[in-house]
Amino acid sequence: MSEEKTPLSPTPEANQEGKPESTGRSKLTHGQQQRRQKSVFQYITILFGAAFLLLLFTFVMERRQNELLQQQNQQQIDTLQQSSVSAVQSLNNLVSENDALKEKVQELEDAKAQLEGKVAGLEMQNTDLTAKLDKTSSAMDWFWQIDEAYARGKYSLCRSLIRSLEDAGLADSLPTESVTDNGRFSPADRYQEIYDKVF
């Protein structure tokens, strides 16, 4: 019995047949290599161009965004400056009004002090006039009694009344002018006439 043995390695014919195929696939011609290198270079160039365009687009967008932010910031600054100017003007107006009110208050306080001084003076005058009027009224009561006693010829009573008037210190309180305007003596003049006749 003869057994068929399987060859472990390919036969030289088979090897020679496969060799041209593998060498045909691994080895490229010079033109194919140049085309492949050109394609790779074009691909890298396209990638770099796309990256450059993306960077340029990003730069333009960032710059535009920055300009918009600057415009917004400038608008906010202008608004704040206008608000600040308005606030300063309002503050100046308030300060001016406050100064004017202080001056008005001072003027009113001065006027009040003057009026209070006048009122105090008028009250003193009123007190003096009231006291003088009371003395004049009391003196006139004594005077009428003296004049009546003199007119009736009661000279001793008249002298007694005159002494009482003098002791009370009311002789100087008699009116020195006549209010009747009839050309007759004033109460003070009449009192002096009676005084001279009974003493």
C-alpha positions in Angstrom: 0.0 0.0 0.0 1.3 3.2 -1.0 0.1 6.3 1.0 -0.2 9.6 -0.7 1.8 12.2 1.1 0.6 15.8 1.2 3.4 18.1 0.4 4.2 20.4 3.3 5.4 23.3 1.2 4.1 24.4 -2.1 5.8 23.2 -5.1 8.3 25.4 -6.7 5.9 25.9 -9.6 3.2 27.0 -7.3 5.6 29.2 -5.5 6.8 30.7 -8.7 3.2 31.3 -9.8 2.3 33.1 -6.6 5.5 35.1 -6.4 4.7 37.3 -9.4 1.3 38.1 -7.8 2.7 39.2 -4.4 5.5 41.2 -5.9 2.9 42.8 -8.3 0.8 44.0 -5.3 3.6 45.2 -3.1 5.7 47.0 -5.7 4.2 50.1 -7.3 5.5 51.9 -10.2 7.2 55.2 -9.9 4.2 57.0 -11.4 1.8 55.3 -9.0 3.9 56.4 -6.0 4.0 60.0 -7.3 0.2 60.0 -7.7 -0.2 58.5 -4.2 2.2 61.1 -2.7 0.4 63.8 -4.6 -3.0 62.6 -3.3 -1.6 62.6 0.3 -0.2 66.0 -0.1 -3.5 67.3 -1.6 -5.4 65.7 1.4 -3.0 67.3 3.9 -3.3 70.6 2.0 -7.2 70.4 2.2 -7.0 69.5 5.9 -4.7 72.5 6.6 -6.9 74.8 4.5 -10.0 73.6 6.3 -8.3 74.1 9.7 -7.1 77.5 8.6 -10.7 78.4 7.4 -12.0 77.2 10.8 -9.4 79.3 12.7 -10.2 82.3 10.5 -13.9 81.9 11.0 -13.4 81.4 14.8 -11.2 84.6 14.9 -13.8 86.6 13.0 -16.6 85.4 15.2 -14.5 86.1 18.4 -13.7 89.5 17.1 -17.3 90.3 16.3 -18.4 89.0 19.7 -15.7 91.2 21.3 -16.9 94.2 19.3 -20.5 93.6 20.4 -19.4 93.3 24.0 -17.4 96.5 23.7 -20.4 98.3 22.3 -22.6 96.9 25.1 -20.0 97.9 27.7 -19.7 101.4 26.1 -23.5 101.8 26.1 -23.6 100.7 29.8 -20.8 103.1 30.6 -22.6 106.0 28.8 -25.8 105.1 30.6 -24.0 105.1 33.9 -22.2 108.4 33.1 -25.6 110.0 32.2 -27.1 108.6 35.4 -24.1 109.8 37.4 -24.4 113.3 35.8 -28.2 113.3 36.5 -27.5 112.2 40.1 -24.9 114.9 40.5 -27.2 117.6 39.1 -30.0 116.4 41.3 -27.6 116.5 44.3 -26.5 120.0 43.4 -30.1 121.1 43.0 -30.9 119.5 46.4 -27.9 121.2 48.0 -28.9 124.6 46.5 -32.5 124.1 47.7 -31.2 123.1 51.1 -29.0 126.2 51.3 -32.0 128.4 50.2 -34.2 126.8 52.8 -31.5 127.4 55.5 -31.3 131.0 54.5 -35.1 131.3 54.5 -35.2 129.6 57.9 -32.6 132.0 59.2 -34.6 135.0 57.9 -37.7 133.7 59.5 -35.9 133.1 62.8 -34.6 136.7 62.6 -38.0 138.0 61.8 -39.5 135.9 64.6 -36.9 137.2 67.1 -37.7 140.8 66.0 -41.4 140.2 66.4 -40.9 138.6 69.8 -38.8 141.7 70.8 -41.6 144.0 69.5 -44.2 141.9 71.3 -42.2 142.0 74.5 -41.9 145.8 74.1 -45.6 146.1 73.5 -46.4 144.0 76.5 -44.2 146.2 78.6 -45.9 149.3 77.2 -49.2 147.7 77.8 -48.3 146.9 81.4 -47.0 150.5 81.9 -50.1 152.0 80.3 -52.4 149.7 82.3 -50.6 150.7 85.5 -50.7 154.4 84.5 -54.4 154.1 83.6 -55.1 152.5 87.0 -53.2 155.4 88.7 -55.0 158.0 86.6 -58.4 156.4 87.3 -57.6 156.4 91.1 -56.3 160.0 90.9 -59.4 161.1 89.1 -61.6 159.6 91.8 -59.7 161.6 94.4 -59.8 164.7 92.2 -63.6 164.6 91.8 -64.0 164.3 95.5 -61.6 167.2 96.1 -63.3 169.3 93.5 -66.8 168.6 94.9 -65.6 169.4 98.5 -64.0 172.6 97.3 -67.1 173.6 95.3 -69.3 173.0 98.4 -66.9 175.0 100.6 -65.8 172.1 102.7 -62.2 173.3 102.8 -61.1 171.1 105.7 -62.4 168.0 103.9 -60.8 169.3 100.8 -57.4 169.6 102.5 -57.8 166.1 104.0 -58.5 164.6 100.6 -55.6 166.4 99.1 -53.3 165.0 101.8 -54.6 161.5 101.1 -54.0 162.0 97.4 -50.5 163.3 98.0 -49.7 160.4 100.4 -50.9 157.9 97.8 -48.5 159.5 95.3 -51.3 160.0 92.8 -51.0 163.8 92.2 -48.6 163.3 89.3 -51.1 160.9 87.7 -53.7 163.5 87.0 -54.1 164.3 83.3 -52.4 167.4 82.2 -54.6 167.9 79.1 -58.3 168.5 78.9 -60.2 166.0 76.9 -63.3 168.1 76.7 -61.6 170.8 74.5 -63.8 173.5 76.0 -60.9 175.8 77.0 -61.2 175.0 80.7 -58.4 173.8 83.0 -57.1 170.2 82.8 -57.6 168.1 85.9 -53.9 168.7 86.9 -54.3 172.5 86.5 -57.6 172.5 88.4 -56.1 170.4 91.2 -53.2 172.8 91.5 -55.6 175.8 91.6 -57.6 174.2 94.4 -54.4 173.2 96.2 -53.1 176.8 96.1 -56.4 178.2 97.4 -56.9 175.8 100.4 -53.2 175.8 101.6 
